[in-house]
């Protein structure tokens, strides 16, 4: 099959030689088909190829006879609406041009849905206005497309595109821009309304789609016939026609479903190829030693591992003992003991004579991992020291901001192999780091690292290290199949014994302003009882605000709230501040003080979201909690209740009841099940946070596939994809599908956690 998967140094050529004419045509730059100007307008919607243009679907279809509810229009949004004309007025203005006075008229058209009304304004010379006046005579019916503006506090449209239709949907008049759409309504009785921009209206998009369908020769299908038959799918060419020139909404939906299947099959085939590719490589054989470092560590454990920890460790043991590289994802609730399982794996690798590398996304988390692992190992982490036990190893920490002397020592220990365990940030990926012999790479919070970065960590000689990916964000099954389909997924659901419950309460400021004062009193009570508290804010300072532009009230900022609390309700308490703008030494000093109990209240941003482990912390106040996603709130909440003391989490918000934001907070308050919350988070924030580098929104390389909505398609496509790869591994269509998927994702698709 050749090298297709982009993992640990494998690449796809930048200049791809397609095996099929279909993919060559679909990946043809749109500018070659429609011209540079139009292509530039499409590029604003991330549509840059012929295939992406043909896959740009109408967001809905109108028959030309439906009436739009005008009471729910939102200012500054692009709309396409159907309404009745109930009034027309002409106003004449005098416009001075040089020495002449030329009359200019304004046409006011009043639209109605039977209840609400919407004014529409046109400006023009008298003869044009006269023409419009005839078109918009009372009791006519039309389709209007434009951007909702505002006049004297009320919504309005100015110079929208329009098509006038009779009660049967037949076009009777329209602007020049609407000819294609008008023809479509006349021919099929349906009007496709496309996602548009101010520079590329739905009429123009429809015109381009029609032109592409006419000018592009019919393509050979991208999927084999047997697969389409089993899934009951139309051909790709039939699907494009059904979407852009439908005879019925049902036909259009069937065409769109084929494109969803196209993405599902492509992702599953790519995963199947990656799994096949992984099986073809060698890896270090790291069998367990009964009298090694791992055994010594386990004999010193002050606790009994959970059944889940033992079960997953056994599976990892089998993986590490194989001569094929392990690719395993370990997911678990906050505090479920993922680090313990990972440490077991690292020690097994060290026993076999190899190095284990742990990559962390931030310096705070890297330092926390270093402290946690050295604390768990105790004297076993003193490898090379005078009093070190026979079974011990060195543990090295390397971050970008370390002092020269510390960096030099760490690099030397890594290169010599004295450090069997290496922990660090992206600094571990720089060319100046020389590894002794890597056997295992552990990647914490996987979504922060891409394939290209991890490719630096290789064993050489064609072998690949084992890979263990950790994530504290529970992943729904269909997401795991799509996003991590090339990884074996292990799940820690059981929390270690002794973990306390966390009570979560929404503090509704509009309804109960006094509750915030009570929250500060509660913090003082916790501190007086000898406990510690987190206060989390969305921003560092007021300079970071994007609230003014969004029209929302400003959110709490660390640098503003800290002095207010220190001089007000929390006066006398030992307060520290933590955020990303502090230098590394200062961050470490702050975290050390809090971990040692020297400070009582830590006011921070989400920099404490992962990795911070302070068992004495019993309370957290999250300001403007509605600005965070569900999974993020769950992660933050997991920083408390890590000992035997019960925890209290307060979600402070000004969001109104009934809003999506309040529903999100209510869900977090009512459930501690991370998997349940993860599904809700994904449903609300969509795939951007799991399928691409963006943490939310629709920036995923997957344009149509929604892993929760299309769970059945994801499951069915996996079986079909595996059969295709197994039975026809050299099928040119398969090779092209995988290459296209890898190129689309730029090596990052399905690599996000």
C-alpha positions as CSV (number, residue, x, y, z in Angstrom):
1,X,0.0,0.0,0.0
2,X,2.9,2.3,0.4
3,X,3.5,4.9,3.1
4,X,0.2,6.7,3.6
5,X,-0.3,7.2,7.3
6,X,1.4,10.3,8.7
7,X,2.7,8.9,12.0
8,X,6.2,9.2,13.4
9,X,7.8,10.7,10.3
10,X,5.7,9.2,7.6
11,X,4.6,11.8,5.0
12,X,2.3,12.4,2.1
13,X,4.0,14.1,-0.8
14,X,3.1,17.8,-1.0
15,X,2.6,17.3,-4.7
16,X,0.2,14.4,-4.9
17,X,-0.1,12.2,-8.0
18,X,-3.7,11.1,-7.9
19,X,-4.5,7.6,-8.9
20,X,-8.0,8.4,-10.2
21,X,-9.3,11.2,-12.5
22,X,-12.2,11.8,-10.1
23,X,-10.0,12.9,-7.2
24,X,-7.9,14.9,-9.5
25,X,-10.9,16.8,-10.7
26,X,-12.4,17.2,-7.2
27,X,-9.1,18.6,-5.9
28,X,-8.7,21.0,-8.8
29,X,-8.4,24.6,-7.6
30,X,-11.7,26.3,-7.8
31,X,-10.1,29.3,-9.4
32,X,-9.4,27.2,-12.5
33,X,-13.1,26.5,-12.9
34,X,-14.7,29.8,-11.9
35,X,-12.0,32.4,-12.0
36,X,-9.9,34.1,-9.4
37,X,-12.4,36.7,-8.2
38,X,-15.3,34.2,-7.5
39,X,-12.8,31.7,-6.0
40,X,-11.6,34.3,-3.6
41,X,-15.1,34.9,-2.4
42,X,-15.6,31.1,-1.9
43,X,-12.3,30.9,0.0
44,X,-13.8,33.1,2.7
45,X,-16.0,30.1,3.5
46,X,-13.1,27.7,3.4
47,X,-14.2,26.4,0.0
48,X,-11.1,26.2,-2.3
49,X,-11.5,23.2,-4.6
50,X,-14.2,22.0,-7.1
51,X,-15.1,19.2,-4.7
52,X,-15.5,21.5,-1.8
53,X,-17.7,23.8,-3.9
54,X,-19.9,20.9,-5.0
55,X,-20.0,19.8,-1.3
56,X,-21.2,23.3,-0.2
57,X,-24.8,22.3,0.7
58,X,-27.9,24.5,1.0
59,X,-28.8,24.9,4.6
60,X,-32.4,24.5,3.8
61,X,-34.8,24.4,0.9
62,X,-37.9,26.6,0.3
63,X,-40.8,25.8,-2.0
64,X,-41.6,29.4,-2.6
65,X,-44.9,29.0,-0.8
66,X,-43.7,28.8,2.8
67,X,-44.0,31.8,5.0
68,X,-41.2,32.8,7.3
69,X,-41.8,33.8,11.0
70,X,-40.6,37.4,11.0
71,X,-40.7,37.8,14.8
72,X,-37.4,35.9,15.4
73,X,-35.0,37.9,13.1
74,X,-31.6,38.7,14.5
75,X,-29.8,41.9,13.5
76,X,-26.5,41.5,11.5
77,X,-27.4,38.0,10.3
78,X,-27.9,36.9,6.7
79,X,-31.5,35.7,6.1
80,X,-33.6,34.2,3.4
81,X,-37.3,34.6,4.0
82,X,-40.7,34.2,2.4
83,X,-43.3,36.8,3.1
84,X,-46.4,38.8,1.8
85,X,-46.2,42.3,0.6
86,X,-48.9,44.3,2.5
87,X,-47.8,47.9,1.8
88,X,-45.8,50.0,-0.6
89,X,-44.8,53.7,-0.2
90,X,-42.7,55.9,-2.4
91,X,-40.7,58.9,-0.9
92,X,-38.8,61.4,-3.0
93,X,-35.6,63.0,-1.8
94,X,-33.6,65.8,-3.5
95,X,-29.9,64.9,-4.0
96,X,-27.5,67.7,-4.9
97,X,-24.9,66.7,-7.6
98,X,-22.8,69.7,-8.7
99,X,-25.2,72.5,-9.7
100,X,-28.1,70.1,-10.5
101,X,-30.8,68.8,-8.3
102,X,-31.7,65.2,-9.3
103,X,-34.6,63.5,-7.7
104,X,-33.8,60.3,-5.9
105,X,-36.6,58.1,-4.5
106,X,-36.9,55.6,-1.7
107,X,-39.3,52.7,-1.9
108,X,-40.6,51.4,1.4
109,X,-42.0,47.9,1.2
110,X,-43.8,46.4,4.2
111,X,-43.6,42.6,4.5
112,X,-45.8,40.4,6.7
113,X,-46.0,36.8,7.8
114,X,-49.6,37.3,9.0
115,X,-48.5,38.6,12.4
116,X,-45.1,40.3,12.5
117,X,-44.0,42.9,10.0
118,X,-40.6,43.8,8.5
119,X,-39.8,47.0,6.5
120,X,-37.7,46.7,3.3
121,X,-36.1,49.7,1.8
122,X,-34.8,50.3,-1.8
123,X,-33.2,53.5,-3.2
124,X,-33.1,54.4,-6.9
125,X,-34.0,56.7,-9.7
126,X,-37.7,57.3,-10.4
127,X,-38.0,54.9,-13.3
128,X,-36.4,52.1,-11.4
129,X,-38.5,52.8,-8.3
130,X,-41.6,52.8,-10.6
131,X,-40.6,49.4,-11.9
132,X,-40.1,48.0,-8.4
133,X,-43.4,49.6,-7.3
134,X,-45.3,47.5,-9.9
135,X,-43.5,44.3,-8.8
136,X,-44.2,44.9,-5.2
137,X,-47.9,45.7,-5.5
138,X,-49.9,44.8,-2.4
139,X,-50.8,41.1,-1.9
140,X,-47.8,39.8,-3.8
141,X,-45.6,37.1,-2.4
142,X,-41.8,36.9,-2.5
143,X,-38.5,35.4,-1.4
144,X,-36.0,38.0,0.0
145,X,-32.4,37.4,0.8
146,X,-30.2,39.9,2.6
147,X,-28.6,41.0,5.9
148,X,-30.9,42.1,8.7
149,X,-30.1,45.7,9.6
150,X,-31.6,48.0,12.3
151,X,-33.5,51.3,12.1
152,X,-34.7,53.1,15.2
153,X,-34.4,49.9,17.2
154,X,-36.3,47.7,14.8
155,X,-35.0,45.2,12.2
156,X,-35.1,46.0,8.5
157,X,-33.7,44.9,5.1
158,X,-32.0,47.3,2.7
159,X,-31.7,46.3,-0.9
160,X,-32.2,42.6,-0.5
161,X,-32.0,40.2,-3.4
162,X,-35.5,39.0,-4.2
163,X,-37.7,36.7,-6.3
164,X,-41.5,37.2,-6.5
165,X,-43.6,34.1,-6.8
166,X,-47.2,33.2,-7.0
167,X,-49.0,31.0,-4.6
168,X,-48.0,27.9,-6.6
169,X,-44.4,28.8,-6.4
170,X,-44.1,30.0,-10.0
171,X,-41.7,32.8,-10.5
172,X,-43.3,36.0,-11.7
173,X,-40.5,38.6,-11.3
174,X,-37.1,39.0,-9.8
175,X,-33.8,40.9,-9.8
176,X,-31.1,39.9,-12.3
177,X,-29.1,38.2,-9.5
178,X,-31.9,35.8,-8.9
179,X,-32.3,34.3,-12.4
180,X,-30.6,31.0,-11.6
181,X,-32.7,30.6,-8.5
182,X,-35.8,31.6,-10.3
183,X,-35.1,29.0,-13.0
184,X,-34.6,26.4,-10.3
185,X,-37.9,27.2,-8.7
186,X,-39.7,27.0,-12.0
187,X,-38.0,23.8,-12.9
188,X,-38.2,22.0,-9.6
189,X,-40.4,24.0,-7.3
190,X,-37.5,24.2,-4.8
191,X,-35.2,27.0,-3.8
192,X,-31.9,26.0,-2.2
193,X,-30.6,28.6,0.4
194,X,-26.9,28.4,0.7
195,X,-24.6,29.6,3.5
196,X,-23.5,32.9,2.2
197,X,-21.3,36.0,2.8
198,X,-21.9,39.6,2.1
199,X,-19.7,39.3,-1.0
200,X,-21.2,36.0,-2.2
201,X,-24.9,35.7,-2.1
202,X,-27.0,32.6,-2.3
203,X,-28.1,33.4,-5.9
204,X,-24.4,33.6,-7.0
205,X,-23.6,30.3,-5.2
206,X,-26.4,28.6,-7.0
207,X,-25.2,29.9,-10.3
208,X,-21.7,28.5,-9.6
209,X,-23.0,25.1,-8.6
210,X,-25.1,24.9,-11.8
211,X,-22.1,25.9,-13.9
212,X,-19.8,23.3,-12.1
213,X,-22.4,20.5,-12.7
214,X,-22.6,21.4,-16.4
215,X,-18.9,21.9,-17.1
216,X,-17.5,19.1,-15.0
217,X,-17.5,15.7,-16.8
218,X,-19.4,13.0,-15.0
219,X,-16.9,11.4,-12.5
220,X,-16.2,7.8,-11.8
221,X,-17.4,7.1,-8.3
222,X,-15.0,7.4,-5.4
223,X,-16.4,4.3,-3.7
224,X,-16.6,0.8,-5.0
225,X,-19.9,-0.4,-6.3
226,X,-20.4,-3.2,-3.8
227,X,-19.9,-0.7,-0.9
228,X,-22.5,1.7,-2.3
229,X,-24.9,-1.2,-2.8
230,X,-24.6,-2.5,0.7
231,X,-25.0,1.0,2.2
232,X,-27.8,1.8,-0.4
233,X,-26.1,4.9,-1.6
234,X,-26.5,6.9,-4.8
235,X,-23.4,7.6,-6.9
236,X,-21.4,10.8,-6.0
237,X,-22.5,12.4,-9.2
238,X,-26.1,11.6,-8.5
239,X,-25.7,13.0,-5.0
240,X,-24.4,16.4,-6.3
241,X,-27.3,16.8,-8.7
242,X,-29.8,15.8,-6.0
243,X,-28.4,18.4,-3.7
244,X,-28.2,21.3,-6.1
245,X,-31.0,20.5,-8.5
246,X,-33.5,18.5,-6.4
247,X,-37.0,17.6,-7.4
248,X,-38.0,17.0,-3.8
249,X,-36.6,17.7,-0.3
250,X,-36.3,13.9,0.2
251,X,-34.1,13.6,-2.9
252,X,-31.9,16.4,-1.6
253,X,-31.6,14.8,1.8
254,X,-30.6,11.5,0.2
255,X,-27.9,13.3,-1.7
256,X,-26.6,15.0,1.4
257,X,-26.6,11.6,3.2
258,X,-24.3,10.2,0.6
259,X,-21.8,13.0,1.3
260,X,-22.0,12.2,5.1
261,X,-21.2,8.6,4.2
262,X,-18.3,9.8,2.1
263,X,-16.7,11.5,5.1
264,X,-17.4,8.6,7.4
265,X,-15.9,6.0,5.0
266,X,-12.9,8.3,4.4
267,X,-12.1,8.6,8.1
268,X,-12.7,4.9,8.8
269,X,-10.6,3.8,5.8
270,X,-7.8,6.1,6.9
271,X,-7.9,4.7,10.4
272,X,-7.9,1.1,9.0
273,X,-4.8,2.0,6.9
274,X,-3.1,3.5,9.9
275,X,-3.7,0.3,12.0
276,X,-2.4,-1.8,9.1
277,X,0.6,0.4,8.8
278,X,1.3,0.2,12.5
279,X,1.3,-3.5,12.4
280,X,4.0,-3.5,9.7
281,X,6.6,-1.8,11.9
282,X,8.9,-3.2,14.6
283,X,9.0,-1.8,18.2
284,X,11.2,-2.4,21.2
285,X,10.2,-5.6,23.1
286,X,9.7,-4.5,26.7
287,X,8.7,-7.5,28.8
288,X,8.0,-7.2,32.5
289,X,10.8,-8.1,34.9
290,X,9.7,-9.8,38.1
291,X,12.7,-8.4,40.0
292,X,13.1,-5.0,38.3
293,X,12.2,-1.4,39.0
294,X,8.5,-1.9,38.4
295,X,8.3,-4.8,40.9
296,X,10.2,-2.7,43.5
297,X,7.8,0.2,42.9
298,X,4.7,-2.0,43.3
299,X,6.0,-3.5,46.5
300,X,6.2,-0.1,48.1
301,X,2.7,1.1,47.1
302,X,0.8,2.6,50.1
303,X,-2.5,1.8,48.4
304,X,-4.2,-1.0,46.5
305,X,-4.7,-0.3,42.8
306,X,-8.3,-0.4,41.5
307,X,-9.5,-3.3,39.5
308,X,-9.6,-1.1,36.4
309,X,-6.0,0.1,36.9
310,X,-4.8,-3.5,37.2
311,X,-6.8,-4.6,34.1
312,X,-5.5,-1.8,31.9
313,X,-1.9,-2.3,33.2
314,X,-2.1,-6.0,32.1
315,X,-3.3,-4.9,28.7
316,X,-0.4,-2.4,28.4
317,X,2.0,-5.1,29.6
318,X,0.9,-7.3,26.7
319,X,1.3,-4.4,24.3
320,X,4.8,-3.5,25.5
321,X,5.9,-7.2,25.3
322,X,5.0,-7.3,21.6
323,X,7.4,-6.5,18.8
324,X,4.7,-4.2,17.2
325,X,4.2,-0.7,18.5
326,X,1.5,-0.1,21.0
327,X,-1.0,2.7,20.1
328,X,-3.3,3.0,23.1
329,X,-5.5,5.8,24.4
330,X,-6.1,5.8,28.1
331,X,-9.1,8.0,29.1
332,X,-10.4,8.4,32.5
333,X,-12.2,10.8,34.9
334,X,-10.2,13.4,36.6
335,X,-8.5,11.7,39.5
336,X,-9.0,8.1,38.2
337,X,-5.3,7.3,38.4
338,X,-4.1,7.6,34.8
339,X,-0.7,8.8,35.8
340,X,-0.2,5.7,38.0
341,X,-1.0,3.4,35.1
342,X,1.3,5.4,32.8
343,X,4.1,5.2,35.4
344,X,3.7,1.5,35.6
345,X,4.2,1.3,31.8
346,X,7.2,3.7,31.9
347,X,8.9,1.6,34.6
348,X,8.4,-1.6,32.6
349,X,10.1,0.1,29.6
350,X,13.0,1.3,31.8
351,X,13.4,-2.3,33.1
352,X,13.8,-3.4,29.5
353,X,16.7,-1.0,29.0
354,X,14.8,1.8,27.2
355,X,13.8,5.4,27.9
356,X,10.2,6.6,28.6
357,X,9.3,10.1,27.5
358,X,6.3,12.0,28.9
359,X,5.1,15.0,26.9
360,X,3.0,17.6,28.7
361,X,1.2,20.5,27.1
362,X,2.2,23.2,29.6
363,X,5.1,23.9,32.0
364,X,2.8,23.8,34.9
365,X,1.6,20.4,34.0
366,X,5.1,19.1,33.2
367,X,6.3,20.3,36.6
368,X,3.3,18.7,38.3
369,X,4.0,15.4,36.5
370,X,7.7,15.6,37.6
371,X,6.7,16.3,41.2
372,X,4.0,13.5,41.2
373,X,6.2,10.9,39.6
374,X,9.3,11.6,41.7
375,X,7.0,11.6,44.8
376,X,5.5,8.3,43.9
377,X,8.9,6.7,43.2
378,X,10.6,8.3,46.2
379,X,14.1,6.8,46.5
380,X,13.5,4.8,43.3
381,X,13.9,8.1,41.4
382,X,17.4,8.6,42.7
383,X,19.1,6.7,40.0
384,X,22.8,7.5,39.8
385,X,22.9,8.8,43.4
386,X,25.3,7.5,46.1
387,X,22.5,6.1,48.2
388,X,20.2,5.0,45.4
389,X,18.7,1.5,45.6
390,X,19.9,-1.0,43.0
391,X,16.5,-0.8,41.2
392,X,16.2,2.9,40.5
393,X,16.4,5.4,37.7
394,X,16.9,9.0,37.1
395,X,14.0,11.3,36.3
396,X,14.8,14.4,34.1
397,X,12.6,17.5,33.6
398,X,13.1,19.7,30.6
399,X,11.1,22.8,29.8
400,X,11.7,25.8,27.6
401,X,12.2,28.3,30.4
402,X,14.7,26.3,32.5
403,X,18.0,28.0,33.5
404,X,21.1,27.1,31.5
405,X,22.6,24.9,34.2
406,X,19.4,22.9,34.7
407,X,19.0,22.5,30.9
408,X,22.6,21.3,30.5
409,X,22.2,18.7,33.3
410,X,18.9,17.4,31.9
411,X,20.3,17.1,28.4
412,X,23.3,15.2,29.7
413,X,21.2,12.8,31.7
414,X,18.9,12.2,28.7
415,X,21.8,11.6,26.3
416,X,23.6,9.2,28.6
417,X,20.6,7.3,29.6
418,X,21.0,8.1,33.3
419,X,17.4,9.5,33.1
420,X,15.2,6.5,32.3
421,X,12.2,8.7,32.6
422,X,12.1,12.0,30.7
423,X,9.4,14.6,31.4
424,X,8.9,17.9,29.6
425,X,7.0,20.2,27.2
426,X,7.6,20.9,23.6
427,X,11.2,21.6,24.5
428,X,11.7,17.8,24.3
429,X,11.0,18.0,20.6
430,X,13.8,20.4,19.8
431,X,16.8,19.1,17.8
432,X,19.2,19.7,20.7
433,X,17.8,16.8,22.7
434,X,19.6,13.5,22.1
435,X,17.8,10.5,23.4
436,X,19.5,7.3,24.5
437,X,17.0,4.8,23.3
438,X,13.3,5.6,23.4
439,X,10.9,2.8,24.1
440,X,7.7,4.6,25.1
441,X,6.2,8.0,24.4
442,X,3.4,9.1,26.8
443,X,1.4,12.0,25.5
444,X,-0.7,13.8,28.1
445,X,-3.7,15.9,26.9
446,X,-3.2,14.6,23.4
447,X,-5.0,17.4,21.6
448,X,-2.1,19.8,22.3
449,X,0.4,17.8,20.2
450,X,0.3,17.0,16.5
451,X,1.7,14.1,14.6
452,X,4.5,16.2,13.1
453,X,5.7,17.1,16.6
454,X,5.6,13.6,17.9
455,X,7.5,12.3,14.9
456,X,10.7,13.7,16.4
457,X,10.5,11.0,19.1
458,X,11.6,7.9,17.2
459,X,13.7,4.9,18.0
460,X,15.7,4.9,14.8
461,X,16.6,1.9,12.6
462,X,13.0,1.8,11.3
463,X,11.5,0.9,14.7
464,X,8.9,2.9,16.5
465,X,8.4,3.5,20.2
466,X,5.2,2.4,21.9
467,X,2.7,5.2,22.3
468,X,0.3,5.8,25.2
469,X,-2.1,8.8,25.0
470,X,-3.7,10.1,28.1
471,X,-6.8,12.3,28.2
472,X,-8.9,13.4,31.1
473,X,-11.8,14.4,28.8
474,X,-14.1,11.4,28.5
475,X,-14.7,10.5,24.9
476,X,-18.1,9.2,23.6
477,X,-17.8,5.9,21.8
478,X,-18.6,7.3,18.3
479,X,-16.0,10.0,18.8
480,X,-13.4,7.5,19.8
481,X,-14.2,5.4,16.7
482,X,-13.8,8.5,14.5
483,X,-11.1,10.5,16.2
484,X,-9.0,7.7,17.7
485,X,-9.9,4.8,15.5
486,X,-6.3,3.8,15.1
487,X,-5.8,3.5,18.8
488,X,-6.9,0.9,21.3
489,X,-9.1,2.7,23.8
490,X,-8.9,1.9,27.5
491,X,-11.2,3.5,30.0
492,X,-10.7,4.1,33.7
493,X,-14.2,4.6,35.2
494,X,-13.6,3.7,38.8
495,X,-12.2,6.4,41.1
496,X,-9.7,5.4,43.8
497,X,-11.2,4.7,47.2
498,X,-11.2,7.6,49.6
499,X,-12.1,10.3,47.0
500,X,-14.7,12.7,48.4
501,X,-17.9,13.9,46.8
502,X,-18.1,17.3,45.2
503,X,-21.2,19.4,45.6
504,X,-21.7,21.8,42.6
505,X,-24.1,24.8,42.8
506,X,-25.0,27.4,40.3
507,X,-24.8,30.9,41.8
508,X,-27.5,32.9,39.9
509,X,-26.3,36.5,40.3
510,X,-29.3,38.3,38.7
511,X,-31.7,36.4,41.0
512,X,-29.5,36.2,44.1
513,X,-26.9,38.9,44.2
514,X,-26.2,38.2,47.9
515,X,-25.1,34.7,47.1
516,X,-21.7,36.0,45.9
517,X,-21.1,37.7,49.2
518,X,-21.9,34.4,50.9
519,X,-19.4,32.6,48.5
520,X,-16.6,34.9,49.9
521,X,-17.7,34.1,53.4
522,X,-17.6,30.4,52.6
523,X,-14.1,30.7,51.3
524,X,-13.0,32.3,54.6
525,X,-14.7,29.5,56.5
526,X,-12.8,26.9,54.5
527,X,-9.5,28.6,55.0
528,X,-10.1,29.0,58.8
529,X,-10.7,25.3,58.9
530,X,-7.2,24.7,57.4
531,X,-8.3,24.1,53.8
532,X,-7.5,25.8,50.6
533,X,-9.5,27.4,47.8
534,X,-9.3,28.0,44.0
535,X,-10.9,31.1,42.4
536,X,-11.0,30.8,38.6
537,X,-11.5,33.7,36.2
538,X,-11.9,33.7,32.3
539,X,-9.3,36.5,31.8
540,X,-6.0,37.6,33.0
541,X,-6.7,41.4,32.7
542,X,-9.2,43.8,31.2
543,X,-6.8,44.2,28.3
544,X,-7.8,40.7,27.1
545,X,-11.5,41.5,26.8
546,X,-13.3,40.8,23.6
547,X,-16.5,41.5,25.4
548,X,-16.9,45.1,24.2
549,X,-16.9,43.9,20.6
550,X,-19.4,41.1,21.4
551,X,-21.6,43.4,23.3
552,X,-21.5,41.2,26.4
553,X,-20.7,42.4,29.9
554,X,-17.0,42.2,30.8
555,X,-15.9,39.0,32.5
556,X,-13.9,38.6,35.7
557,X,-10.1,39.1,35.3
558,X,-7.5,37.7,37.7
559,X,-5.5,40.9,38.0
560,X,-8.6,42.9,38.8
561,X,-10.4,40.5,41.2
562,X,-7.4,39.5,43.2
563,X,-6.7,43.0,44.7
564,X,-10.5,43.5,45.2
565,X,-10.7,40.3,47.2
566,X,-7.5,40.9,49.1
567,X,-8.6,44.3,50.3
568,X,-12.2,43.3,50.7
569,X,-14.0,40.1,51.7
570,X,-10.8,38.0,51.8
571,X,-8.6,40.5,53.6
572,X,-6.1,38.8,55.9
573,X,-6.0,35.6,53.9
574,X,-2.8,34.5,52.1
575,X,-3.7,35.0,48.4
576,X,-1.6,34.1,45.4
577,X,-2.1,34.7,41.7
578,X,-1.4,32.3,38.8
579,X,-1.7,32.8,35.0
580,X,0.2,32.2,31.8
581,X,2.0,35.5,31.7
582,X,4.1,34.8,34.7
583,X,7.5,33.5,34.0
584,X,8.2,29.8,34.6
585,X,10.1,30.4,37.9
586,X,7.3,32.5,39.2
587,X,4.6,30.0,38.2
588,X,6.5,27.2,39.9
589,X,7.0,29.3,43.1
590,X,3.3,30.1,43.2
591,X,2.3,26.4,42.7
592,X,4.9,25.3,45.3
593,X,3.5,27.7,47.8
594,X,0.0,26.5,47.2
595,X,0.9,22.8,47.3
596,X,2.8,23.3,50.5
597,X,-0.1,25.1,52.1
598,X,1.7,28.5,52.4
599,X,-1.0,30.2,50.4
600,X,-4.7,29.7,51.2
601,X,-6.4,31.1,48.1
602,X,-5.2,30.7,44.5
603,X,-6.8,33.1,42.0
604,X,-6.0,31.9,38.5
605,X,-7.1,31.4,35.0
606,X,-7.7,27.9,33.5
607,X,-3.9,27.2,33.7
608,X,-4.9,25.0,36.6
609,X,-7.3,23.0,34.5
610,X,-5.1,19.9,34.2
611,X,-2.5,18.4,36.4
612,X,-2.7,20.4,39.6
613,X,-3.0,18.1,42.6
614,X,-3.6,19.6,46.0
615,X,-5.6,17.2,48.2
616,X,-6.1,20.0,50.8
617,X,-8.1,22.1,48.2
618,X,-11.7,21.8,49.1
619,X,-13.5,24.6,47.3
620,X,-13.5,26.3,43.9
621,X,-15.4,29.4,42.8
622,X,-15.6,29.7,39.0
623,X,-16.4,33.3,37.9
624,X,-18.5,33.8,34.8
625,X,-18.7,30.0,34.5
626,X,-21.0,30.3,31.5
627,X,-17.9,31.3,29.4
628,X,-16.5,27.8,29.8
629,X,-17.5,24.6,28.0
630,X,-19.0,21.6,29.9
631,X,-15.9,19.4,29.7
632,X,-13.7,22.4,30.8
633,X,-15.9,23.0,33.8
634,X,-15.7,19.3,34.7
635,X,-11.9,19.4,34.4
636,X,-11.7,22.5,36.6
637,X,-14.0,21.0,39.2
638,X,-11.7,17.9,39.3
639,X,-9.0,20.0,41.0
640,X,-10.9,19.8,44.3
641,X,-12.1,16.9,46.4
642,X,-8.8,15.0,45.5
643,X,-8.3,14.0,49.1
644,X,-10.8,12.6,51.7
645,X,-12.3,16.0,52.3
646,X,-15.6,16.9,50.5
647,X,-15.5,19.5,47.9
648,X,-17.7,22.5,47.0
649,X,-17.8,24.0,43.5
650,X,-19.7,27.3,42.9
651,X,-20.5,28.2,39.3
652,X,-21.0,32.0,39.3
653,X,-23.0,33.3,36.3
654,X,-25.1,36.2,35.0
655,X,-26.6,34.0,32.3
656,X,-30.4,34.1,32.3
657,X,-32.5,31.0,33.0
658,X,-33.6,29.2,29.8
659,X,-30.5,30.0,27.8
660,X,-28.1,27.4,26.5
661,X,-25.4,28.7,28.9
662,X,-27.6,28.1,31.9
663,X,-28.6,24.6,30.6
664,X,-24.9,23.9,30.3
665,X,-24.2,24.9,33.9
666,X,-27.3,23.1,35.2
667,X,-26.0,19.9,33.6
668,X,-22.6,20.2,35.2
669,X,-24.2,20.9,38.6
670,X,-26.5,17.8,38.3
671,X,-24.0,15.3,37.1
672,X,-20.5,14.1,37.9
673,X,-20.4,11.6,35.1
674,X,-17.7,12.9,32.7
675,X,-18.9,10.7,29.8
676,X,-22.4,12.0,30.1
677,X,-21.1,15.6,30.2
678,X,-18.7,14.9,27.3
679,X,-21.6,14.0,25.0
680,X,-23.5,17.2,26.0
681,X,-20.3,19.3,25.4
682,X,-19.8,17.8,22.0
683,X,-23.4,18.3,21.1
684,X,-23.3,22.0,22.0
685,X,-19.7,22.9,20.9
686,X,-19.7,20.5,17.8
687,X,-16.6,18.7,16.6
688,X,-14.1,21.6,16.5
689,X,-12.7,20.7,19.9
690,X,-12.0,17.1,19.1
691,X,-11.3,16.9,15.4
692,X,-9.2,20.0,14.8
693,X,-7.0,22.4,16.5
694,X,-9.8,24.7,17.3
695,X,-11.4,24.0,20.7
696,X,-14.9,24.6,19.5
697,X,-17.1,25.4,16.6
698,X,-17.3,24.1,13.1
699,X,-13.6,24.4,12.2
700,X,-13.3,20.6,11.9
701,X,-12.0,19.1,8.6
702,X,-15.2,17.1,8.7
703,X,-17.7,19.3,7.0
704,X,-20.9,17.2,7.3
705,X,-20.3,14.2,9.6
706,X,-21.4,14.8,13.2
707,X,-20.2,11.9,15.2
708,X,-23.1,12.0,17.7
709,X,-25.9,12.7,15.2
710,X,-24.5,10.1,12.7
711,X,-23.5,7.3,15.2
712,X,-25.2,4.6,13.1
713,X,-23.3,5.7,10.0
714,X,-20.0,5.8,11.9
715,X,-20.5,2.3,13.1
716,X,-21.6,0.9,9.7
717,X,-18.9,2.6,7.8
718,X,-16.2,1.2,10.1
719,X,-17.2,-2.4,9.1
720,X,-17.3,-1.5,5.4
721,X,-14.0,0.4,5.5
722,X,-12.2,-2.5,7.2
723,X,-13.5,-4.9,4.5
724,X,-12.4,-2.5,1.7
725,X,-8.9,-2.3,3.1
726,X,-8.7,-6.0,3.7
727,X,-10.0,-7.1,0.3
728,X,-8.8,-4.4,-2.0
729,X,-5.7,-2.7,-0.4
730,X,-4.3,-1.6,-3.7
731,X,-7.6,-0.2,-5.1
732,X,-6.6,3.2,-6.6
733,X,-9.9,4.7,-5.2
734,X,-8.9,3.6,-1.7
735,X,-5.4,5.0,-2.0
736,X,-6.9,8.3,-3.2
737,X,-9.5,8.5,-0.4
738,X,-6.8,8.0,2.3
739,X,-4.5,10.5,0.7
740,X,-7.3,13.1,0.4
741,X,-8.2,12.6,4.0
742,X,-4.6,13.0,5.2
743,X,-4.2,16.1,3.1
744,X,-7.4,17.6,4.3
745,X,-6.3,17.3,7.9
746,X,-2.7,18.3,7.2
747,X,-1.6,15.4,9.4
748,X,-3.8,16.6,12.2
749,X,-7.1,14.9,11.5
750,X,-8.3,12.6,14.2
751,X,-5.3,13.4,16.3
752,X,-7.1,15.7,18.6
753,X,-8.2,14.8,22.1
